Amino acid sequence: MTDFNVKIPESLYKQIEALATKENMSIEQLVAVALSAQVSAWMTKDYLEEKAQRGSWDKFQQVLNKVPDVEPDDYDKLD
């Protein structure tokens, strides 16, 4: 583990402290979980943007054009 010191607004610290108490975890655990979730979200966004740039709208349309234009079976319909 690495120590990481950061300055945050007092109001944010109080929110973190209250949430950590509510969730029965340490402030350090809560911050680590929250930071991990946010980093994961940013990385996922970057990954999806990269994949989208490699995609082809024309190829997507070609695949969609192969799908028959029929009503789904009753068991496959959304209510």
mmCIF file of the N, C-alpha and C atoms, coordinates in Angstrom:
data_MODEL
# 
_entry.id   MODEL 
# 
loop_
_atom_site.group_PDB 
_atom_site.id 
_atom_site.type_symbol 
_atom_site.label_atom_id 
_atom_site.label_alt_id 
_atom_site.label_comp_id 
_atom_site.label_asym_id 
_atom_site.label_entity_id 
_atom_site.label_seq_id 
_atom_site.pdbx_PDB_ins_code 
_atom_site.Cartn_x 
_atom_site.Cartn_y 
_atom_site.Cartn_z 
_atom_site.occupancy 
_atom_site.B_iso_or_equiv 
_atom_site.pdbx_formal_charge 
_atom_site.auth_seq_id 
_atom_site.auth_comp_id 
_atom_site.auth_asym_id 
_atom_site.auth_atom_id 
_atom_site.pdbx_PDB_model_num 
ATOM 1   N N  . MET A 1 1  ? 0.843   -1.184  0.000   1.00 0.00 ? 1  MET A N  1 
ATOM 2   C CA . MET A 1 1  ? 0.000   0.000   0.000   1.00 0.00 ? 1  MET A CA 1 
ATOM 3   C C  . MET A 1 1  ? 0.883   1.241   0.000   1.00 0.00 ? 1  MET A C  1 
ATOM 4   N N  . THR A 1 2  ? 0.373   2.276   -0.617  1.00 0.00 ? 2  THR A N  1 
ATOM 5   C CA . THR A 1 2  ? 1.075   3.549   -0.669  1.00 0.00 ? 2  THR A CA 1 
ATOM 6   C C  . THR A 1 2  ? 0.264   4.603   0.070   1.00 0.00 ? 2  THR A C  1 
ATOM 7   N N  . ASP A 1 3  ? 0.934   5.398   0.863   1.00 0.00 ? 3  ASP A N  1 
ATOM 8   C CA . ASP A 1 3  ? 0.268   6.523   1.514   1.00 0.00 ? 3  ASP A CA 1 
ATOM 9   C C  . ASP A 1 3  ? 0.104   7.640   0.497   1.00 0.00 ? 3  ASP A C  1 
ATOM 10  N N  . PHE A 1 4  ? -1.025  8.333   0.599   1.00 0.00 ? 4  PHE A N  1 
ATOM 11  C CA . PHE A 1 4  ? -1.329  9.403   -0.348  1.00 0.00 ? 4  PHE A CA 1 
ATOM 12  C C  . PHE A 1 4  ? -2.018  10.520  0.424   1.00 0.00 ? 4  PHE A C  1 
ATOM 13  N N  . ASN A 1 5  ? -1.363  11.639  0.554   1.00 0.00 ? 5  ASN A N  1 
ATOM 14  C CA . ASN A 1 5  ? -1.929  12.778  1.286   1.00 0.00 ? 5  ASN A CA 1 
ATOM 15  C C  . ASN A 1 5  ? -2.515  13.768  0.292   1.00 0.00 ? 5  ASN A C  1 
ATOM 16  N N  . VAL A 1 6  ? -3.703  14.232  0.601   1.00 0.00 ? 6  VAL A N  1 
ATOM 17  C CA . VAL A 1 6  ? -4.366  15.177  -0.294  1.00 0.00 ? 6  VAL A CA 1 
ATOM 18  C C  . VAL A 1 6  ? -5.186  16.154  0.547   1.00 0.00 ? 6  VAL A C  1 
ATOM 19  N N  . LYS A 1 7  ? -5.253  17.384  0.093   1.00 0.00 ? 7  LYS A N  1 
ATOM 20  C CA . LYS A 1 7  ? -6.074  18.386  0.772   1.00 0.00 ? 7  LYS A CA 1 
ATOM 21  C C  . LYS A 1 7  ? -7.438  18.427  0.095   1.00 0.00 ? 7  LYS A C  1 
ATOM 22  N N  . ILE A 1 8  ? -8.489  18.367  0.908   1.00 0.00 ? 8  ILE A N  1 
ATOM 23  C CA . ILE A 1 8  ? -9.857  18.441  0.393   1.00 0.00 ? 8  ILE A CA 1 
ATOM 24  C C  . ILE A 1 8  ? -10.634 19.455  1.229   1.00 0.00 ? 8  ILE A C  1 
ATOM 25  N N  . PRO A 1 9  ? -11.707 19.980  0.681   1.00 0.00 ? 9  PRO A N  1 
ATOM 26  C CA . PRO A 1 9  ? -12.524 20.919  1.453   1.00 0.00 ? 9  PRO A CA 1 
ATOM 27  C C  . PRO A 1 9  ? -13.095 20.250  2.711   1.00 0.00 ? 9  PRO A C  1 
ATOM 28  N N  . GLU A 1 10 ? -13.203 21.014  3.754   1.00 0.00 ? 10 GLU A N  1 
ATOM 29  C CA . GLU A 1 10 ? -13.730 20.510  5.028   1.00 0.00 ? 10 GLU A CA 1 
ATOM 30  C C  . GLU A 1 10 ? -15.124 19.914  4.846   1.00 0.00 ? 10 GLU A C  1 
ATOM 31  N N  . SER A 1 11 ? -15.950 20.549  4.012   1.00 0.00 ? 11 SER A N  1 
ATOM 32  C CA . SER A 1 11 ? -17.318 20.047  3.803   1.00 0.00 ? 11 SER A CA 1 
ATOM 33  C C  . SER A 1 11 ? -17.304 18.652  3.173   1.00 0.00 ? 11 SER A C  1 
ATOM 34  N N  . LEU A 1 12 ? -16.391 18.411  2.239   1.00 0.00 ? 12 LEU A N  1 
ATOM 35  C CA . LEU A 1 12 ? -16.281 17.085  1.623   1.00 0.00 ? 12 LEU A CA 1 
ATOM 36  C C  . LEU A 1 12 ? -15.796 16.066  2.653   1.00 0.00 ? 12 LEU A C  1 
ATOM 37  N N  . TYR A 1 13 ? -14.832 16.457  3.470   1.00 0.00 ? 13 TYR A N  1 
ATOM 38  C CA . TYR A 1 13 ? -14.336 15.551  4.508   1.00 0.00 ? 13 TYR A CA 1 
ATOM 39  C C  . TYR A 1 13 ? -15.458 15.134  5.454   1.00 0.00 ? 13 TYR A C  1 
ATOM 40  N N  . LYS A 1 14 ? -16.298 16.084  5.841   1.00 0.00 ? 14 LYS A N  1 
ATOM 41  C CA . LYS A 1 14 ? -17.404 15.769  6.744   1.00 0.00 ? 14 LYS A CA 1 
ATOM 42  C C  . LYS A 1 14 ? -18.386 14.801  6.096   1.00 0.00 ? 14 LYS A C  1 
ATOM 43  N N  . GLN A 1 15 ? -18.629 14.970  4.795   1.00 0.00 ? 15 GLN A N  1 
ATOM 44  C CA . GLN A 1 15 ? -19.513 14.038  4.084   1.00 0.00 ? 15 GLN A CA 1 
ATOM 45  C C  . GLN A 1 15 ? -18.899 12.637  4.052   1.00 0.00 ? 15 GLN A C  1 
ATOM 46  N N  . ILE A 1 16 ? -17.611 12.572  3.766   1.00 0.00 ? 16 ILE A N  1 
ATOM 47  C CA . ILE A 1 16 ? -16.911 11.286  3.725   1.00 0.00 ? 16 ILE A CA 1 
ATOM 48  C C  . ILE A 1 16 ? -16.933 10.628  5.102   1.00 0.00 ? 16 ILE A C  1 
ATOM 49  N N  . GLU A 1 17 ? -16.682 11.422  6.122   1.00 0.00 ? 17 GLU A N  1 
ATOM 50  C CA . GLU A 1 17 ? -16.671 10.912  7.491   1.00 0.00 ? 17 GLU A CA 1 
ATOM 51  C C  . GLU A 1 17 ? -18.038 10.345  7.875   1.00 0.00 ? 17 GLU A C  1 
ATOM 52  N N  . ALA A 1 18 ? -19.094 11.074  7.541   1.00 0.00 ? 18 ALA A N  1 
ATOM 53  C CA . ALA A 1 18 ? -20.447 10.620  7.867   1.00 0.00 ? 18 ALA A CA 1 
ATOM 54  C C  . ALA A 1 18 ? -20.797 9.339   7.097   1.00 0.00 ? 18 ALA A C  1 
ATOM 55  N N  . LEU A 1 19 ? -20.428 9.291   5.837   1.00 0.00 ? 19 LEU A N  1 
ATOM 56  C CA . LEU A 1 19 ? -20.731 8.112   5.035   1.00 0.00 ? 19 LEU A CA 1 
ATOM 57  C C  . LEU A 1 19 ? -19.939 6.897   5.521   1.00 0.00 ? 19 LEU A C  1 
ATOM 58  N N  . ALA A 1 20 ? -18.690 7.104   5.865   1.00 0.00 ? 20 ALA A N  1 
ATOM 59  C CA . ALA A 1 20 ? -17.871 6.007   6.379   1.00 0.00 ? 20 ALA A CA 1 
ATOM 60  C C  . ALA A 1 20 ? -18.478 5.452   7.668   1.00 0.00 ? 20 ALA A C  1 
ATOM 61  N N  . THR A 1 21 ? -18.937 6.322   8.531   1.00 0.00 ? 21 THR A N  1 
ATOM 62  C CA . THR A 1 21 ? -19.586 5.888   9.771   1.00 0.00 ? 21 THR A CA 1 
ATOM 63  C C  . THR A 1 21 ? -20.853 5.100   9.452   1.00 0.00 ? 21 THR A C  1 
ATOM 64  N N  . LYS A 1 22 ? -21.649 5.625   8.552   1.00 0.00 ? 22 LYS A N  1 
ATOM 65  C CA . LYS A 1 22 ? -22.899 4.960   8.159   1.00 0.00 ? 22 LYS A CA 1 
ATOM 66  C C  . LYS A 1 22 ? -22.628 3.577   7.572   1.00 0.00 ? 22 LYS A C  1 
ATOM 67  N N  . GLU A 1 23 ? -21.580 3.455   6.770   1.00 0.00 ? 23 GLU A N  1 
ATOM 68  C CA . GLU A 1 23 ? -21.248 2.191   6.114   1.00 0.00 ? 23 GLU A CA 1 
ATOM 69  C C  . GLU A 1 23 ? -20.369 1.292   6.977   1.00 0.00 ? 23 GLU A C  1 
ATOM 70  N N  . ASN A 1 24 ? -20.074 1.754   8.177   1.00 0.00 ? 24 ASN A N  1 
ATOM 71  C CA . ASN A 1 24 ? -19.265 0.986   9.130   1.00 0.00 ? 24 ASN A CA 1 
ATOM 72  C C  . ASN A 1 24 ? -17.902 0.613   8.540   1.00 0.00 ? 24 ASN A C  1 
ATOM 73  N N  . MET A 1 25 ? -17.235 1.607   7.976   1.00 0.00 ? 25 MET A N  1 
ATOM 74  C CA . MET A 1 25 ? -15.897 1.394   7.430   1.00 0.00 ? 25 MET A CA 1 
ATOM 75  C C  . MET A 1 25 ? -15.028 2.591   7.763   1.00 0.00 ? 25 MET A C  1 
ATOM 76  N N  . SER A 1 26 ? -13.739 2.419   7.626   1.00 0.00 ? 26 SER A N  1 
ATOM 77  C CA . SER A 1 26 ? -12.840 3.532   7.908   1.00 0.00 ? 26 SER A CA 1 
ATOM 78  C C  . SER A 1 26 ? -12.898 4.543   6.765   1.00 0.00 ? 26 SER A C  1 
ATOM 79  N N  . ILE A 1 27 ? -12.501 5.763   7.075   1.00 0.00 ? 27 ILE A N  1 
ATOM 80  C CA . ILE A 1 27 ? -12.436 6.800   6.049   1.00 0.00 ? 27 ILE A CA 1 
ATOM 81  C C  . ILE A 1 27 ? -11.483 6.361   4.946   1.00 0.00 ? 27 ILE A C  1 
ATOM 82  N N  . GLU A 1 28 ? -10.359 5.748   5.326   1.00 0.00 ? 28 GLU A N  1 
ATOM 83  C CA . GLU A 1 28 ? -9.381  5.286   4.347   1.00 0.00 ? 28 GLU A CA 1 
ATOM 84  C C  . GLU A 1 28 ? -9.989  4.255   3.393   1.00 0.00 ? 28 GLU A C  1 
ATOM 85  N N  . GLN A 1 29 ? -10.764 3.311   3.941   1.00 0.00 ? 29 GLN A N  1 
ATOM 86  C CA . GLN A 1 29 ? -11.412 2.301   3.107   1.00 0.00 ? 29 GLN A CA 1 
ATOM 87  C C  . GLN A 1 29 ? -12.410 2.948   2.151   1.00 0.00 ? 29 GLN A C  1 
ATOM 88  N N  . LEU A 1 30 ? -13.218 3.854   2.667   1.00 0.00 ? 30 LEU A N  1 
ATOM 89  C CA . LEU A 1 30 ? -14.233 4.510   1.852   1.00 0.00 ? 30 LEU A CA 1 
ATOM 90  C C  . LEU A 1 30 ? -13.592 5.288   0.705   1.00 0.00 ? 30 LEU A C  1 
ATOM 91  N N  . VAL A 1 31 ? -12.548 6.032   1.007   1.00 0.00 ? 31 VAL A N  1 
ATOM 92  C CA . VAL A 1 31 ? -11.874 6.826   -0.023  1.00 0.00 ? 31 VAL A CA 1 
ATOM 93  C C  . VAL A 1 31 ? -11.258 5.902   -1.069  1.00 0.00 ? 31 VAL A C  1 
ATOM 94  N N  . ALA A 1 32 ? -10.648 4.803   -0.640  1.00 0.00 ? 32 ALA A N  1 
ATOM 95  C CA . ALA A 1 32 ? -10.043 3.857   -1.577  1.00 0.00 ? 32 ALA A CA 1 
ATOM 96  C C  . ALA A 1 32 ? -11.100 3.248   -2.504  1.00 0.00 ? 32 ALA A C  1 
ATOM 97  N N  . VAL A 1 33 ? -12.239 2.869   -1.942  1.00 0.00 ? 33 VAL A N  1 
ATOM 98  C CA . VAL A 1 33 ? -13.319 2.291   -2.747  1.00 0.00 ? 33 VAL A CA 1 
ATOM 99  C C  . VAL A 1 33 ? -13.866 3.325   -3.734  1.00 0.00 ? 33 VAL A C  1 
ATOM 100 N N  . ALA A 1 34 ? -14.107 4.539   -3.255  1.00 0.00 ? 34 ALA A N  1 
ATOM 101 C CA . ALA A 1 34 ? -14.652 5.596   -4.115  1.00 0.00 ? 34 ALA A CA 1 
ATOM 102 C C  . ALA A 1 34 ? -13.676 5.961   -5.228  1.00 0.00 ? 34 ALA A C  1 
ATOM 103 N N  . LEU A 1 35 ? -12.416 6.070   -4.900  1.00 0.00 ? 35 LEU A N  1 
ATOM 104 C CA . LEU A 1 35 ? -11.405 6.406   -5.897  1.00 0.00 ? 35 LEU A CA 1 
ATOM 105 C C  . LEU A 1 35 ? -11.265 5.286   -6.921  1.00 0.00 ? 35 LEU A C  1 
ATOM 106 N N  . SER A 1 36 ? -11.288 4.059   -6.449  1.00 0.00 ? 36 SER A N  1 
ATOM 107 C CA . SER A 1 36 ? -11.216 2.909   -7.351  1.00 0.00 ? 36 SER A CA 1 
ATOM 108 C C  . SER A 1 36 ? -12.385 2.892   -8.326  1.00 0.00 ? 36 SER A C  1 
ATOM 109 N N  . ALA A 1 37 ? -13.578 3.163   -7.827  1.00 0.00 ? 37 ALA A N  1 
ATOM 110 C CA . ALA A 1 37 ? -14.763 3.184   -8.687  1.00 0.00 ? 37 ALA A CA 1 
ATOM 111 C C  . ALA A 1 37 ? -14.669 4.280   -9.737  1.00 0.00 ? 37 ALA A C  1 
ATOM 112 N N  . GLN A 1 38 ? -14.196 5.452   -9.347  1.00 0.00 ? 38 GLN A N  1 
ATOM 113 C CA . GLN A 1 38 ? -14.104 6.561   -10.284 1.00 0.00 ? 38 GLN A CA 1 
ATOM 114 C C  . GLN A 1 38 ? -13.044 6.300   -11.347 1.00 0.00 ? 38 GLN A C  1 
ATOM 115 N N  . VAL A 1 39 ? -11.891 5.781   -10.932 1.00 0.00 ? 39 VAL A N  1 
ATOM 116 C CA . VAL A 1 39 ? -10.830 5.468   -11.895 1.00 0.00 ? 39 VAL A CA 1 
ATOM 117 C C  . VAL A 1 39 ? -11.327 4.413   -12.881 1.00 0.00 ? 39 VAL A C  1 
ATOM 118 N N  . SER A 1 40 ? -12.031 3.421   -12.384 1.00 0.00 ? 40 SER A N  1 
ATOM 119 C CA . SER A 1 40 ? -12.592 2.381   -13.249 1.00 0.00 ? 40 SER A CA 1 
ATOM 120 C C  . SER A 1 40 ? -13.569 2.975   -14.261 1.00 0.00 ? 40 SER A C  1 
ATOM 121 N N  . ALA A 1 41 ? -14.400 3.901   -13.814 1.00 0.00 ? 41 ALA A N  1 
ATOM 122 C CA . ALA A 1 41 ? -15.362 4.545   -14.718 1.00 0.00 ? 41 ALA A CA 1 
ATOM 123 C C  . ALA A 1 41 ? -14.639 5.334   -15.807 1.00 0.00 ? 41 ALA A C  1 
ATOM 124 N N  . TRP A 1 42 ? -13.601 6.072   -15.438 1.00 0.00 ? 42 TRP A N  1 
ATOM 125 C CA . TRP A 1 42 ? -12.835 6.830   -16.436 1.00 0.00 ? 42 TRP A CA 1 
ATOM 126 C C  . TRP A 1 42 ? -12.165 5.902   -17.432 1.00 0.00 ? 42 TRP A C  1 
ATOM 127 N N  . MET A 1 43 ? -11.600 4.797   -16.928 1.00 0.00 ? 43 MET A N  1 
ATOM 128 C CA . MET A 1 43 ? -10.927 3.861   -17.819 1.00 0.00 ? 43 MET A CA 1 
ATOM 129 C C  . MET A 1 43 ? -11.919 3.190   -18.761 1.00 0.00 ? 43 MET A C  1 
ATOM 130 N N  . THR A 1 44 ? -13.099 2.867   -18.262 1.00 0.00 ? 44 THR A N  1 
ATOM 131 C CA . THR A 1 44 ? -14.132 2.260   -19.101 1.00 0.00 ? 44 THR A CA 1 
ATOM 132 C C  . THR A 1 44 ? -14.565 3.231   -20.183 1.00 0.00 ? 44 THR A C  1 
ATOM 133 N N  . LYS A 1 45 ? -14.747 4.494   -19.827 1.00 0.00 ? 45 LYS A N  1 
ATOM 134 C CA . LYS A 1 45 ? -15.127 5.518   -20.807 1.00 0.00 ? 45 LYS A CA 1 
ATOM 135 C C  . LYS A 1 45 ? -14.070 5.620   -21.898 1.00 0.00 ? 45 LYS A C  1 
ATOM 136 N N  . ASP A 1 46 ? -12.804 5.677   -21.498 1.00 0.00 ? 46 ASP A N  1 
ATOM 137 C CA . ASP A 1 46 ? -11.716 5.757   -22.475 1.00 0.00 ? 46 ASP A CA 1 
ATOM 138 C C  . ASP A 1 46 ? -11.700 4.525   -23.379 1.00 0.00 ? 46 ASP A C  1 
ATOM 139 N N  . TYR A 1 47 ? -11.912 3.349   -22.784 1.00 0.00 ? 47 TYR A N  1 
ATOM 140 C CA . TYR A 1 47 ? -11.917 2.100   -23.548 1.00 0.00 ? 47 TYR A CA 1 
ATOM 141 C C  . TYR A 1 47 ? -13.048 2.105   -24.578 1.00 0.00 ? 47 TYR A C  1 
ATOM 142 N N  . LEU A 1 48 ? -14.230 2.516   -24.151 1.00 0.00 ? 48 LEU A N  1 
ATOM 143 C CA . LEU A 1 48 ? -15.368 2.531   -25.073 1.00 0.00 ? 48 LEU A CA 1 
ATOM 144 C C  . LEU A 1 48 ? -15.183 3.560   -26.186 1.00 0.00 ? 48 LEU A C  1 
ATOM 145 N N  . GLU A 1 49 ? -14.604 4.709   -25.858 1.00 0.00 ? 49 GLU A N  1 
ATOM 146 C CA . GLU A 1 49 ? -14.339 5.711   -26.889 1.00 0.00 ? 49 GLU A CA 1 
ATOM 147 C C  . GLU A 1 49 ? -13.330 5.194   -27.903 1.00 0.00 ? 49 GLU A C  1 
ATOM 148 N N  . GLU A 1 50 ? -12.318 4.481   -27.415 1.00 0.00 ? 50 GLU A N  1 
ATOM 149 C CA . GLU A 1 50 ? -11.312 3.910   -28.315 1.00 0.00 ? 50 GLU A CA 1 
ATOM 150 C C  . GLU A 1 50 ? -11.946 2.864   -29.231 1.00 0.00 ? 50 GLU A C  1 
ATOM 151 N N  . LYS A 1 51 ? -12.781 1.992   -28.662 1.00 0.00 ? 51 LYS A N  1 
ATOM 152 C CA . LYS A 1 51 ? -13.467 0.978   -29.464 1.00 0.00 ? 51 LYS A CA 1 
ATOM 153 C C  . LYS A 1 51 ? -14.389 1.624   -30.483 1.00 0.00 ? 51 LYS A C  1 
ATOM 154 N N  . ALA A 1 52 ? -15.067 2.698   -30.102 1.00 0.00 ? 52 ALA A N  1 
ATOM 155 C CA . ALA A 1 52 ? -15.988 3.377   -31.017 1.00 0.00 ? 52 ALA A CA 1 
ATOM 156 C C  . ALA A 1 52 ? -15.240 3.979   -32.206 1.00 0.00 ? 52 ALA A C  1 
ATOM 157 N N  . GLN A 1 53 ? -14.043 4.472   -31.972 1.00 0.00 ? 53 GLN A N  1 
ATOM 158 C CA . GLN A 1 53 ? -13.263 5.056   -33.067 1.00 0.00 ? 53 GLN A CA 1 
ATOM 159 C C  . GLN A 1 53 ? -12.857 4.003   -34.087 1.00 0.00 ? 53 GLN A C  1 
ATOM 160 N N  . ARG A 1 54 ? -12.710 2.755   -33.648 1.00 0.00 ? 54 ARG A N  1 
ATOM 161 C CA . ARG A 1 54 ? -12.332 1.687   -34.571 1.00 0.00 ? 54 ARG A CA 1 
ATOM 162 C C  . ARG A 1 54 ? -13.536 1.117   -35.303 1.00 0.00 ? 54 ARG A C  1 
ATOM 163 N N  . GLY A 1 55 ? -14.729 1.474   -34.850 1.00 0.00 ? 55 GLY A N  1 
ATOM 164 C CA . GLY A 1 55 ? -15.945 0.949   -35.456 1.00 0.00 ? 55 GLY A CA 1 
ATOM 165 C C  . GLY A 1 55 ? -16.255 1.626   -36.785 1.00 0.00 ? 55 GLY A C  1 
ATOM 166 N N  . SER A 1 56 ? -17.163 1.022   -37.511 1.00 0.00 ? 56 SER A N  1 
ATOM 167 C CA . SER A 1 56 ? -17.573 1.559   -38.802 1.00 0.00 ? 56 SER A CA 1 
ATOM 168 C C  . SER A 1 56 ? -19.097 1.642   -38.846 1.00 0.00 ? 56 SER A C  1 
ATOM 169 N N  . TRP A 1 57 ? -19.590 2.832   -39.040 1.00 0.00 ? 57 TRP A N  1 
ATOM 170 C CA . TRP A 1 57 ? -21.039 3.028   -39.129 1.00 0.00 ? 57 TRP A CA 1 
ATOM 171 C C  . TRP A 1 57 ? -21.609 2.278   -40.330 1.00 0.00 ? 57 TRP A C  1 
ATOM 172 N N  . ASP A 1 58 ? -20.885 2.269   -41.434 1.00 0.00 ? 58 ASP A N  1 
ATOM 173 C CA . ASP A 1 58 ? -21.347 1.562   -42.641 1.00 0.00 ? 58 ASP A CA 1 
ATOM 174 C C  . ASP A 1 58 ? -21.475 0.060   -42.386 1.00 0.00 ? 58 ASP A C  1 
ATOM 175 N N  . LYS A 1 59 ? -20.488 -0.533  -41.727 1.00 0.00 ? 59 LYS A N  1 
ATOM 176 C CA . LYS A 1 59 ? -20.554 -1.968  -41.420 1.00 0.00 ? 59 LYS A CA 1 
ATOM 177 C C  . LYS A 1 59 ? -21.699 -2.263  -40.461 1.00 0.00 ? 59 LYS A C  1 
ATOM 178 N N  . PHE A 1 60 ? -21.914 -1.379  -39.516 1.00 0.00 ? 60 PHE A N  1 
ATOM 179 C CA . PHE A 1 60 ? -23.023 -1.534  -38.572 1.00 0.00 ? 60 PHE A CA 1 
ATOM 180 C C  . PHE A 1 60 ? -24.352 -1.531  -39.327 1.00 0.00 ? 60 PHE A C  1 
ATOM 181 N N  . GLN A 1 61 ? -24.504 -0.597  -40.256 1.00 0.00 ? 61 GLN A N  1 
ATOM 182 C CA . GLN A 1 61 ? -25.732 -0.525  -41.047 1.00 0.00 ? 61 GLN A CA 1 
ATOM 183 C C  . GLN A 1 61 ? -25.907 -1.773  -41.915 1.00 0.00 ? 61 GLN A C  1 
ATOM 184 N N  . GLN A 1 62 ? -24.813 -2.297  -42.459 1.00 0.00 ? 62 GLN A N  1 
ATOM 185 C CA . GLN A 1 62 ? -24.891 -3.512  -43.276 1.00 0.00 ? 62 GLN A CA 1 
ATOM 186 C C  . GLN A 1 62 ? -25.416 -4.688  -42.453 1.00 0.00 ? 62 GLN A C  1 
ATOM 187 N N  . VAL A 1 63 ? -24.951 -4.798  -41.223 1.00 0.00 ? 63 VAL A N  1 
ATOM 188 C CA . VAL A 1 63 ? -25.428 -5.870  -40.343 1.00 0.00 ? 63 VAL A CA 1 
ATOM 189 C C  . VAL A 1 63 ? -26.901 -5.657  -40.003 1.00 0.00 ? 63 VAL A C  1 
ATOM 190 N N  . LEU A 1 64 ? -27.281 -4.435  -39.666 1.00 0.00 ? 64 LEU A N  1 
ATOM 191 C CA . LEU A 1 64 ? -28.683 -4.163  -39.341 1.00 0.00 ? 64 LEU A CA 1 
ATOM 192 C C  . LEU A 1 64 ? -29.606 -4.444  -40.515 1.00 0.00 ? 64 LEU A C  1 
ATOM 193 N N  . ASN A 1 65 ? -29.140 -4.191  -41.721 1.00 0.00 ? 65 ASN A N  1 
ATOM 194 C CA . ASN A 1 65 ? -29.959 -4.436  -42.916 1.00 0.00 ? 65 ASN A CA 1 
ATOM 195 C C  . ASN A 1 65 ? -30.248 -5.917  -43.118 1.00 0.00 ? 65 ASN A C  1 
ATOM 196 N N  . LYS A 1 66 ? -29.470 -6.801  -42.515 1.00 0.00 ? 66 LYS A N  1 
ATOM 197 C CA . LYS A 1 66 ? -29.694 -8.242  -42.620 1.00 0.00 ? 66 LYS A CA 1 
ATOM 198 C C  . LYS A 1 66 ? -30.780 -8.735  -41.670 1.00 0.00 ? 66 LYS A C  1 
ATOM 199 N N  . VAL A 1 67 ? -31.147 -7.913  -40.703 1.00 0.00 ? 67 VAL A N  1 
ATOM 200 C CA . VAL A 1 67 ? -32.152 -8.307  -39.710 1.00 0.00 ? 67 VAL A CA 1 
ATOM 201 C C  . VAL A 1 67 ? -33.533 -8.170  -40.341 1.00 0.00 ? 67 VAL A C  1 
ATOM 202 N N  . PRO A 1 68 ? -34.314 -9.255  -40.314 1.00 0.00 ? 68 PRO A N  1 
ATOM 203 C CA . PRO A 1 68 ? -35.650 -9.174  -40.932 1.00 0.00 ? 68 PRO A CA 1 
ATOM 204 C C  . PRO A 1 68 ? -36.558 -8.212  -40.163 1.00 0.00 ? 68 PRO A C  1 
ATOM 205 N N  . ASP A 1 69 ? -37.415 -7.536  -40.871 1.00 0.00 ? 69 ASP A N  1 
ATOM 206 C CA . ASP A 1 69 ? -38.343 -6.570  -40.280 1.00 0.00 ? 69 ASP A CA 1 
ATOM 207 C C  . ASP A 1 69 ? -39.655 -7.273  -39.959 1.00 0.00 ? 69 ASP A C  1 
ATOM 208 N N  . VAL A 1 70 ? -39.638 -8.061  -38.869 1.00 0.00 ? 70 VAL A N  1 
ATOM 209 C CA . VAL A 1 70 ? -40.819 -8.819  -38.457 1.00 0.00 ? 70 VAL A CA 1 
ATOM 210 C C  . VAL A 1 70 ? -41.038 -8.609  -36.963 1.00 0.00 ? 70 VAL A C  1 
ATOM 211 N N  . GLU A 1 71 ? -42.254 -8.836  -36.538 1.00 0.00 ? 71 GLU A N  1 
ATOM 212 C CA . GLU A 1 71 ? -42.575 -8.757  -35.118 1.00 0.00 ? 71 GLU A CA 1 
ATOM 213 C C  . GLU A 1 71 ? -41.907 -9.918  -34.384 1.00 0.00 ? 71 GLU A C  1 
ATOM 214 N N  . PRO A 1 72 ? -41.443 -9.705  -33.165 1.00 0.00 ? 72 PRO A N  1 
ATOM 215 C CA . PRO A 1 72 ? -40.846 -10.816 -32.404 1.00 0.00 ? 72 PRO A CA 1 
ATOM 216 C C  . PRO A 1 72 ? -41.921 -11.799 -31.952 1.00 0.00 ? 72 PRO A C  1 
ATOM 217 N N  . ASP A 1 73 ? -41.494 -13.016 -31.634 1.00 0.00 ? 73 ASP A N  1 
ATOM 218 C CA . ASP A 1 73 ? -42.416 -14.000 -31.088 1.00 0.00 ? 73 ASP A CA 1 
ATOM 219 C C  . ASP A 1 73 ? -42.959 -13.473 -29.766 1.00 0.00 ? 73 ASP A C  1 
ATOM 220 N N  . ASP A 1 74 ? -44.124 -13.959 -29.364 1.00 0.00 ? 74 ASP A N  1 
ATOM 221 C CA . ASP A 1 74 ? -44.762 -13.482 -28.132 1.00 0.00 ? 74 ASP A CA 1 
ATOM 222 C C  . ASP A 1 74 ? -43.842 -13.606 -26.925 1.00 0.00 ? 74 ASP A C  1 
ATOM 223 N N  . TYR A 1 75 ? -43.116 -14.715 -26.827 1.00 0.00 ? 75 TYR A N  1 
ATOM 224 C CA . TYR A 1 75 ? -42.248 -14.926 -25.659 1.00 0.00 ? 75 TYR A CA 1 
ATOM 225 C C  . TYR A 1 75 ? -41.063 -13.971 -25.638 1.00 0.00 ? 75 TYR A C  1 
ATOM 226 N N  . ASP A 1 76 ? -40.806 -13.297 -26.747 1.00 0.00 ? 76 ASP A N  1 
ATOM 227 C CA . ASP A 1 76 ? -39.647 -12.429 -26.858 1.00 0.00 ? 76 ASP A CA 1 
ATOM 228 C C  . ASP A 1 76 ? -40.027 -10.946 -26.827 1.00 0.00 ? 76 ASP A C  1 
ATOM 229 N N  . LYS A 1 77 ? -41.288 -10.640 -26.606 1.00 0.00 ? 77 LYS A N  1 
ATOM 230 C CA . LYS A 1 77 ? -41.753 -9.249  -26.577 1.00 0.00 ? 77 LYS A CA 1 
ATOM 231 C C  . LYS A 1 77 ? -41.595 -8.657  -25.182 1.00 0.00 ? 77 LYS A C  1 
ATOM 232 N N  . LEU A 1 78 ? -41.318 -7.372  -25.145 1.00 0.00 ? 78 LEU A N  1 
ATOM 233 C CA . LEU A 1 78 ? -41.271 -6.659  -23.875 1.00 0.00 ? 78 LEU A CA 1 
ATOM 234 C C  . LEU A 1 78 ? -42.668 -6.237  -23.497 1.00 0.00 ? 78 LEU A C  1 
ATOM 235 N N  . ASP A 1 79 ? -42.982 -6.330  -22.221 1.00 0.00 ? 79 ASP A N  1 
ATOM 236 C CA . ASP A 1 79 ? -44.329 -5.918  -21.760 1.00 0.00 ? 79 ASP A CA 1 
ATOM 237 C C  . ASP A 1 79 ? -44.386 -4.437  -21.533 1.00 0.00 ? 79 ASP A C  1 
# 
